[in-house]
Amino acid sequence: MKKTAQIFAGIRTPFYYYDMEILENTARQVKELAEKYRIDVHYATKANEDARIVSLLSEVGFGVDCVSGDEVKLALGCGVPVSKIMFAGVGKSDEEIFEAGIAGIGAINVESVQELYIVNAIAAKYGFVANVCVRVNPNIDAHTFRYVTSGLNTNKFGVSESEFPELVEMLAQCNNVKFRGLHFHIASQIKDIAKVTKTLCGVANRAVEWFAGHGFETEIINLGGGLGVNYENPYGDTFPDFEGWFKAIDENIVRKPGMTIHVEPGRALVAQCGDLITKVLFVKETEVKSFVVVDAGMNNLVRPAFYGAFHLIENLSAEERPSLPSNRVYDVVGPVCESSDTFGKGRQLPLTVRGDLMVVHSAGAYGQAMSMRYTLRPIAQVVYSDRINEAEKETPIL
Ligand code: LLP
């Protein structure tokens, strides 16, 4: 549905707006490509834990990648089959391991030799067998933002090649774990996915051989997520390059009989279906700058403050009064008492006035999921495009 100030008029701001049509189209196209290239998609729920979104992606047939016990519970609550739930993370608590293991999820992705030992000990104590994959740190530079790089040997994730001998020795002693395969995830917002995937598949193929040579056959190769989206042009480039990614996997991975290839995209599935809609509280002209102060803050969308991330910003109300003077340059800022609470610096926007509705685009991934209540600011409501009438309305004061 086309976003206009008119359709959003009267809704309590700020709010996350999820376009369910974009989400469904994306999911459907990804499903078709996944079938074409024989790839099993697991949605990384951390990108957006909205129950409707998780349920919709599960209904399409995707599994999930979780990183906390509560994400595993969310997935179960959303009807994701237990065998399609994967659970990664360097720091799982005993309770999280116990609950995921006894539920019989597809795999706990163990990230260290010590974790493998603990998973086995918990499973032995309570009399179950835990499915595990081993997360391998492939030491590959994906040339993306340093905060979202996770596949270098200086990062905390996974087991490096030099630890393989110790790991298989431990595996051989663990009677209460079932080795299912290998897991990799190197980074997020990767632009040149084909090149990085080729390198990753090379490392994965060698690791599969190594484990087979030591008595452990790989049933699942999980190549992680990381496909980037176009934050500069969300309207023109809504569907990320899933085909380029899957094709690169298909061409470079060595498939052994009975082996399943998993990927776990988060951002690429949900970023473009979500926007943060916020209202202009004040326009502040100072000697050196003009500020548009909006009612959403870094507590609602932390990516610009946290990573210096770019999100396209648009003034929806100005589109409905085209006769007014055109471009100005503004810093778009939130109400929180931190200078990093800035959604965009030096943005060219139409003349903006109090009460205008602004869209911060491509906020469906790591938007609401990373929100917080710093300074006790509220969590934004969620408005779905197909349930817009159910949105909470604002109470006018003035
Ligand atoms: N699998 C694992 C093990 C991961 O750690 C992640 C993301 C994914 C899959 C999904 O990656 P994606 O396809 O979404 O790139 N908050 C940051 C992104 C952090 C990503 C963390 N791990 C941001 O807002 O850019």
Residues whose N, C-alpha, C, O or C-beta is under 5 A from the ligand:
A	BS01	LLP	A44 A47 A88 V148 H185 A187 S188 Q189 G224 G225 G226 L227 E264 P265 G266 R267 A268 R303 Y366
